[in-house]
Amino acid sequence: MSLDIKKNDTVMVVKGDDRGKKGRVLSVYPVKSELLIEKLNIVKRHMKPNKKYTQGGIIEKEAPVHRSNVALVCPKCDKPTRIGSTALENGARVRVCKICKEIMDR
């Protein structure tokens, strides 16, 4: 997943209950091919009181989404797209939008 979806990318969910919603990637779990997306795939968990949740009770938080259920959103054309890669003159590999052919890496 080196040239795939990375942290802070914008993605759109293409399958599941949150289909059509966009969000920012909070973290990537490459071993399981899962992503944690901000404010999407919210689940309720029963938590005991601890340092982070002093009150305890029912907590709503994001659950991971499989990588195959999301598509990267191109920052230029603002459409969900597949990712290509190309080499620059200095030899670095960069991600490229398949729709508008724009470089996606900063």
C-alpha positions as a LaTeX table, in Angstrom:
\begin{tabular}{lrrr}
\hline
Residue & $x$ (\AA) & $y$ (\AA) & $z$ (\AA) \\
\hline
Met1 & 0.00 & 0.00 & 0.00 \\
Ser2 & 2.97 & 2.33 & $-0.44$ \\
Leu3 & 1.41 & 4.28 & $-3.33$ \\
Asp4 & $-2.19$ & 3.70 & $-2.34$ \\
Ile5 & $-4.37$ & 5.59 & 0.15 \\
Lys6 & $-2.45$ & 7.48 & 2.83 \\
Lys7 & $-3.24$ & 9.36 & 6.03 \\
Asn8 & $-5.05$ & 12.72 & 5.52 \\
Asp9 & $-6.34$ & 11.72 & 2.04 \\
Thr10 & $-10.00$ & 12.35 & 1.26 \\
Val11 & $-11.94$ & 9.21 & 0.37 \\
Met12 & $-15.53$ & 8.37 & $-0.60$ \\
Val13 & $-17.28$ & 5.23 & 0.62 \\
Val14 & $-18.57$ & 3.22 & $-2.36$ \\
Lys15 & $-20.09$ & 0.24 & $-0.49$ \\
Gly16 & $-21.95$ & $-0.16$ & 2.77 \\
Asp17 & $-24.27$ & 1.89 & 4.95 \\
Asp18 & $-22.25$ & 5.11 & 4.51 \\
Arg19 & $-22.22$ & 4.88 & 0.69 \\
Gly20 & $-21.63$ & 8.26 & $-0.99$ \\
Lys21 & $-20.17$ & 10.00 & 2.07 \\
Lys22 & $-16.72$ & 11.61 & 2.03 \\
Gly23 & $-14.24$ & 11.76 & 4.87 \\
Arg24 & $-10.59$ & 12.24 & 5.78 \\
Val25 & $-8.41$ & 9.21 & 6.54 \\
Leu26 & $-7.31$ & 9.27 & 10.19 \\
Ser27 & $-5.12$ & 6.17 & 10.11 \\
Val28 & $-4.19$ & 3.26 & 7.85 \\
Tyr29 & $-3.83$ & $-0.38$ & 8.93 \\
Pro30 & $-1.87$ & $-1.98$ & 6.05 \\
Val31 & $-1.77$ & $-5.52$ & 7.48 \\
Lys32 & $-5.58$ & $-5.77$ & 7.50 \\
Ser33 & $-6.06$ & $-3.38$ & 4.51 \\
Glu34 & $-8.33$ & $-1.17$ & 6.61 \\
Leu35 & $-8.75$ & 2.58 & 7.03 \\
Leu36 & $-10.12$ & 4.67 & 9.87 \\
Ile37 & $-12.20$ & 7.49 & 8.34 \\
Glu38 & $-13.23$ & 10.62 & 10.24 \\
Lys39 & $-16.94$ & 10.64 & 11.26 \\
Leu40 & $-17.83$ & 7.56 & 9.15 \\
Asn41 & $-18.78$ & 4.00 & 10.13 \\
Ile42 & $-19.76$ & 5.09 & 13.65 \\
Val43 & $-20.32$ & 2.24 & 16.13 \\
Lys44 & $-21.39$ & 2.21 & 19.78 \\
Arg45 & $-19.13$ & 0.57 & 22.34 \\
His46 & $-19.78$ & $-0.07$ & 26.02 \\
Met47 & $-16.74$ & 1.21 & 27.90 \\
Lys48 & $-15.71$ & 0.87 & 31.51 \\
Pro49 & $-14.47$ & 4.06 & 33.16 \\
Asn50 & $-10.76$ & 4.61 & 32.51 \\
Lys51 & $-8.32$ & 7.52 & 32.08 \\
Lys52 & $-9.60$ & 8.45 & 28.63 \\
Tyr53 & $-13.32$ & 7.95 & 29.38 \\
Thr54 & $-13.71$ & 8.91 & 33.03 \\
Gln55 & $-17.50$ & 8.60 & 32.93 \\
Gly56 & $-17.63$ & 5.30 & 31.01 \\
Gly57 & $-20.92$ & 4.19 & 29.46 \\
Ile58 & $-21.86$ & 3.92 & 25.78 \\
Ile59 & $-19.28$ & 5.62 & 23.55 \\
Glu60 & $-19.69$ & 6.33 & 19.82 \\
Lys61 & $-16.50$ & 6.02 & 17.79 \\
Glu62 & $-15.26$ & 5.27 & 14.27 \\
Ala63 & $-14.68$ & 1.68 & 13.20 \\
Pro64 & $-12.25$ & 0.64 & 10.45 \\
Val65 & $-13.47$ & 0.27 & 6.84 \\
His66 & $-11.89$ & $-2.16$ & 4.39 \\
Arg67 & $-9.81$ & $-0.52$ & 1.68 \\
Ser68 & $-11.87$ & $-2.15$ & $-1.11$ \\
Asn69 & $-14.99$ & $-0.28$ & 0.05 \\
Val70 & $-13.58$ & 3.22 & $-0.52$ \\
Ala71 & $-12.29$ & 5.26 & $-3.47$ \\
Leu72 & $-9.76$ & 8.07 & $-3.29$ \\
Val73 & $-11.17$ & 11.52 & $-4.13$ \\
Cys74 & $-9.00$ & 13.62 & $-6.46$ \\
Pro75 & $-8.35$ & 17.07 & $-4.93$ \\
Lys76 & $-8.46$ & 18.76 & $-8.36$ \\
Cys77 & $-11.53$ & 17.23 & $-10.07$ \\
Asp78 & $-13.27$ & 16.32 & $-6.75$ \\
Lys79 & $-14.40$ & 12.90 & $-8.07$ \\
Pro80 & $-13.76$ & 9.42 & $-6.69$ \\
Thr81 & $-11.06$ & 7.90 & $-8.86$ \\
Arg82 & $-8.65$ & 5.05 & $-9.28$ \\
Ile83 & $-4.98$ & 5.72 & $-8.71$ \\
Gly84 & $-2.15$ & 5.41 & $-11.20$ \\
Ser85 & 1.52 & 6.05 & $-10.61$ \\
Thr86 & 4.23 & 7.68 & $-12.64$ \\
Ala87 & 7.89 & 8.54 & $-12.19$ \\
Leu88 & 9.15 & 12.11 & $-12.07$ \\
Glu89 & 12.45 & 13.27 & $-13.60$ \\
Asn90 & 14.23 & 12.83 & $-10.25$ \\
Gly91 & 13.08 & 9.18 & $-10.06$ \\
Ala92 & 10.40 & 9.64 & $-7.38$ \\
Arg93 & 7.12 & 7.75 & $-7.80$ \\
Val94 & 3.94 & 9.83 & $-7.41$ \\
Arg95 & 0.21 & 9.06 & $-7.45$ \\
Val96 & $-1.80$ & 10.25 & $-10.46$ \\
Cys97 & $-5.58$ & 10.66 & $-10.91$ \\
Lys98 & $-6.86$ & 8.36 & $-13.67$ \\
Ile99 & $-9.59$ & 10.88 & $-14.64$ \\
Cys100 & $-7.78$ & 14.23 & $-14.91$ \\
Lys101 & $-4.16$ & 12.94 & $-14.98$ \\
Glu102 & $-3.24$ & 15.39 & $-12.19$ \\
Ile103 & $-0.51$ & 14.55 & $-9.66$ \\
Met104 & $-2.16$ & 13.82 & $-6.28$ \\
Asp105 & 0.91 & 13.96 & $-4.02$ \\
Arg106 & 1.81 & 17.32 & $-2.52$ \\
\hline
\end{tabular}
